[in-house]
Amino acid sequence: MIYTCTMNPAIDLFVEMDTFVADEVNRSKYEEYQPNGKGVNVSLILKQLNIESTALGFLGGFSGDFIKNELDKIGVNNAFVEVDGITRINTFVQSENGEFKIVNQGPVIDGDAQDMLISTLQTLTDEDVLFVSGSLPRGVDHSILIQIAQLSKAQGFKLIWDISDPVLKDLVKYRPYLIKPNIDEFREIFLEGRKTGEGEMVEAAESLIDEGVENIIISNGGSGAWLINENIVIEADAPEGTVVNTACSGDTLLATYYAVFKRTGDEKAALKEAVAAGSSTAFRSGLTDFSDVKALMSEINVIDHKRTEV
C-alpha cells in the first residue's frame, strides 16, 4: 500500500482579479478552492494515474472537513488524525499587479495527535511505501521525522522525503528510497548554501547515493530536473509555457515519476513524463489533468551524464 503524509495541509484559494489595490474593495472575477498540501497533492496525482493511496496527517475544523470531503468525493482514501483548531487556508491572488501569496500557519498539534499518527505508521510493513511531504505544523519538531525514518529502517517500508527541513541531512543514514529537494533546498541543506555549479551539485548527490540514499530527484523549476542513483545521472530539460502557479508542480513531478517508474521500470521515461506533468501543473491554477502532458513531453530532452565516481 502507498501512504502519503501531510502534517500541515491546507485549502488553497486561488483568486483572479483585474486589479488588487490597498484600502479598496477588490472584487474577484474568478475563485477556486482546492484541497492541498504536498502529500495530498501526491495522492491526487496518483489517483489520476490509477494508483491507490491513503492520505495521512492532521486535519481540524471546517477547513479540515472540506479537505476530507473533497478527497472522499474523488475517491482518495484518507485516515487523518482530527485535531483542535482550524486547518489553514492559503490564498493566491493573481492580478495585473502581479501574484500575491498568503500562506498561513495552521493549528498547533499536540503530543497525543502526534502519537496517533505514529501509531498508524507503526503498522506499515516492507510491502508499503510512505511519502512524507511538506512543512511541519506548529507544535511538531523535526524529531518526528527522525522517528519516522527509524520506523522505516526497522519495519522495511520504502520512505520518500519531499521536505525542506535541514534535518534531511541527518536522515540520509536511514537509507531512504528517494529524496526530492528542489535545487535551492539541495544547496542549502547539503552544500552549506553555496550557489554551486551543476558539477558540484551532482558530485554532492553522488556522495549521498554512496551513503545510502537510493534515488535523488533534484527539481530545477523552469530548467527541468535531475535524477541520480547508483546507476545513472540523467537530466531532463523543461518545455516552454506561461507559468501561472508553481506551488504544486514539484508534488506533481514526484508523484508522476513514482507512478510511471512503478509501471514501466524505465527511469528516463519516468523522469521525462514527470517533468512534463510538473510543467503542466505550473501552467495552470491547479493540478494537471494530464490532457497536455503528451504534447509537452515532445519538447523535453533527457540527457545522460556519466557518474563522476565509480
C-alpha positions in Angstrom: 0.0 0.0 0.0 1.1 3.6 -0.7 0.6 6.2 2.0 1.2 10.0 1.9 1.7 12.0 5.0 1.0 15.8 5.1 1.3 17.2 8.6 0.3 20.7 7.7 -2.3 20.5 4.9 -4.3 23.5 3.6 -7.1 24.7 1.4 -5.6 26.7 -1.4 -7.8 29.6 -2.5 -6.9 30.9 -6.0 -8.4 34.3 -6.7 -8.1 36.2 -10.0 -9.0 39.9 -10.3 -8.3 42.8 -12.6 -6.5 44.9 -10.0 -5.5 44.5 -6.4 -5.4 47.9 -4.6 -4.9 48.7 -0.9 -7.8 50.3 1.0 -10.4 49.5 -1.6 -12.9 46.7 -2.1 -11.3 44.3 -4.6 -13.8 42.1 -6.3 -12.7 38.8 -7.8 -13.7 37.6 -11.3 -12.7 34.0 -10.6 -12.0 31.9 -7.5 -11.3 28.3 -6.9 -10.9 26.2 -3.7 -8.7 23.2 -3.7 -7.6 20.6 -1.1 -3.9 21.0 -0.8 -0.7 20.1 0.9 2.2 18.4 -0.7 1.4 14.9 0.3 -2.3 15.5 -0.5 -1.2 16.5 -4.0 0.8 13.4 -4.4 -2.3 11.3 -3.5 -4.4 13.3 -6.0 -1.9 12.8 -8.8 -1.5 9.1 -8.1 -5.3 8.7 -8.2 -5.3 10.2 -11.7 -2.7 7.7 -12.7 -4.8 4.8 -11.3 -2.7 4.2 -8.3 -4.5 4.0 -4.9 -3.0 5.6 -1.8 -4.1 6.6 1.7 -3.6 10.2 2.8 -2.5 10.7 6.4 -1.7 13.7 8.5 -3.6 16.2 10.7 -6.9 18.0 9.9 -9.0 20.3 12.0 -12.2 22.5 11.9 -14.5 23.3 8.9 -11.5 23.6 6.5 -10.3 20.2 7.5 -13.8 18.8 6.9 -13.7 20.4 3.4 -10.4 18.6 2.5 -11.7 15.3 3.8 -15.0 15.7 1.9 -13.2 16.6 -1.3 -10.9 13.6 -1.1 -13.9 11.3 -0.4 -15.6 12.7 -3.5 -12.6 12.0 -5.6 -12.1 8.5 -4.1 -8.8 9.2 -2.4 -8.6 7.0 0.8 -7.7 9.1 3.9 -7.2 8.5 7.6 -6.2 11.9 9.0 -5.9 12.5 12.8 -8.5 15.0 13.8 -7.1 17.9 15.8 -8.3 21.0 17.6 -8.0 24.2 15.7 -8.6 25.0 12.0 -6.6 23.7 9.1 -5.0 26.6 7.3 -6.4 28.4 4.2 -3.8 29.8 1.9 -4.7 32.5 -0.6 -3.1 33.2 -4.0 -4.2 36.4 -5.7 -3.4 37.0 -9.4 -3.9 40.4 -10.9 -2.3 42.9 -13.3 -0.3 44.0 -10.2 1.3 40.5 -10.0 0.8 37.4 -7.9 0.4 37.7 -4.2 0.8 34.6 -2.0 -0.6 34.5 1.6 0.5 31.3 3.4 -0.9 30.8 6.9 0.4 28.9 9.9 -2.3 26.4 10.7 -3.2 24.8 14.1 -0.9 23.7 16.9 -0.6 19.9 17.0 -0.4 18.4 20.5 1.5 15.3 21.6 -1.5 13.0 21.6 -2.3 13.7 18.0 1.4 13.1 17.1 1.3 9.8 18.9 -1.8 8.7 17.0 -0.1 9.4 13.7 3.0 7.4 14.7 0.8 4.6 15.8 -0.7 4.4 12.3 2.8 4.4 10.8 3.9 1.6 13.1 1.5 -0.7 11.2 3.4 -0.3 7.9 5.4 -3.2 6.6 8.0 -3.9 3.9 5.2 -4.1 1.3 4.4 -0.4 1.9 5.6 3.0 0.6 5.4 6.2 2.5 5.7 9.7 1.1 6.4 12.4 3.7 6.0 15.9 2.2 5.8 19.5 3.2 6.4 21.6 6.3 5.9 20.8 9.9 2.9 22.4 11.8 3.2 24.3 15.0 3.8 22.1 18.0 5.7 19.5 15.9 9.5 19.5 15.8 11.8 17.6 13.4 12.3 14.7 15.9 9.1 13.2 14.5 10.9 13.0 11.1 13.8 11.0 12.7 11.2 8.8 14.4 9.6 8.1 11.0 13.0 7.3 9.5 13.8 4.9 12.3 10.4 3.1 11.7 11.2 2.8 8.0 14.5 1.2 8.7 13.1 -1.1 11.4 9.9 -2.2 9.5 11.3 -2.1 6.0 8.8 0.2 4.3 10.1 2.5 1.5 10.4 6.1 2.5 10.2 9.1 0.2 11.1 12.5 1.5 10.0 15.8 0.0 10.8 18.2 2.8 12.9 21.4 3.1 13.8 20.8 6.8 17.6 20.8 7.4 17.1 17.6 9.3 17.0 15.9 5.9 20.8 15.8 6.1 20.6 13.6 9.2 18.0 11.3 7.6 20.4 10.1 4.9 21.9 7.4 7.3 18.5 5.7 7.4 18.8 4.9 3.7 15.6 6.4 2.2 14.3 5.1 -1.1 14.1 8.6 -2.6 14.6 12.3 -1.7 13.3 15.2 -3.8 14.7 18.6 -2.9 14.5 21.4 -5.3 17.8 22.9 -6.3 17.8 25.7 -3.8 16.9 23.3 -1.0 19.6 20.9 -2.1 22.3 23.6 -2.0 21.0 25.0 1.3 20.9 21.6 3.1 23.8 19.7 1.5 26.2 22.4 0.2 26.0 24.9 3.1 24.0 27.3 0.9 26.7 27.7 -1.7 25.5 28.7 -5.2 27.4 25.9 -6.9 27.5 24.8 -10.5 25.8 21.6 -11.7 29.1 19.6 -11.5 29.5 20.2 -7.8 25.8 19.6 -7.2 26.0 16.2 -9.0 29.1 15.2 -7.0 27.3 16.0 -3.8 24.3 14.0 -4.9 26.5 11.0 -5.8 28.1 11.2 -2.3 24.6 10.9 -0.8 24.0 7.8 -3.0 27.2 6.3 -1.7 26.0 7.0 1.9 22.8 5.0 1.2 20.1 7.2 -0.4 18.7 5.0 -3.2 17.4 7.8 -5.6 17.6 11.6 -5.7 15.4 13.8 -7.8 16.5 17.5 -7.8 13.8 19.7 -9.4 15.1 22.8 -11.0 12.0 24.9 -11.9 11.9 26.0 -15.5 15.2 24.2 -16.2 13.7 20.7 -15.6 15.0 18.1 -13.2 17.9 15.7 -12.4 17.7 12.0 -11.4 20.7 10.4 -9.7 21.2 6.9 -8.4 24.0 4.3 -8.3 23.5 3.5 -12.0 22.6 6.7 -13.7 22.8 10.5 -13.7 20.2 12.0 -16.1 18.8 15.4 -16.7 15.5 16.4 -18.3 15.0 19.9 -19.6 11.6 21.6 -19.4 9.1 22.7 -22.0 8.2 26.3 -22.8 5.0 27.7 -21.3 3.4 30.5 -19.3 3.8 29.9 -15.6 0.6 30.5 -13.6 1.5 28.9 -10.3 4.5 26.8 -9.3 3.2 25.8 -5.8 2.2 22.2 -6.8 4.5 21.4 -9.7 7.1 19.6 -7.6 4.4 17.4 -6.0 3.1 16.5 -9.5 6.6 15.7 -10.7 7.3 13.4 -7.7 4.1 11.5 -7.9 4.2 11.1 -11.7 7.8 9.9 -11.6 6.9 7.2 -9.0 3.8 6.1 -10.9 5.5 5.9 -14.3 8.6 4.1 -12.9 6.4 1.7 -11.0 4.5 0.9 -14.2 7.4 0.7 -16.7 10.7 0.4 -14.8 12.1 3.0 -17.2 13.8 5.8 -15.3 14.3 8.0 -18.4 10.7 7.7 -19.5 9.5 8.3 -15.9 11.6 11.5 -15.5 10.5 12.8 -18.9 6.8 12.4 -18.1 7.3 13.7 -14.6 8.8 17.0 -15.8 6.1 17.3 -18.4 3.4 16.8 -15.8 5.0 19.1 -13.3 5.2 21.8 -16.1 1.6 21.2 -16.9 0.7 21.9 -13.3 2.8 25.1 -13.3 1.0 26.3 -16.4 -2.5 26.3 -14.7 -4.0 27.3 -11.4 -4.5 23.8 -10.1 -3.1 20.3 -10.6 -2.7 18.9 -14.1 -5.4 16.8 -15.7 -2.7 15.3 -18.0 -4.5 16.4 -21.1 -1.4 18.3 -22.4 1.3 16.1 -20.9 1.9 14.0 -24.1 2.4 17.2 -26.1 4.7 18.7 -23.5 6.8 15.5 -23.5 7.6 16.0 -27.1 9.5 19.2 -26.2 11.6 17.5 -23.5 15.1 16.1 -23.9 16.6 13.6 -21.5 20.4 13.9 -21.3 22.7 11.2 -20.0 25.7 12.2 -17.8 28.4 10.0 -16.5 28.9 9.4 -12.8 31.9 11.2 -11.5 32.7 8.4 -9.0 33.0 4.8 -9.8 
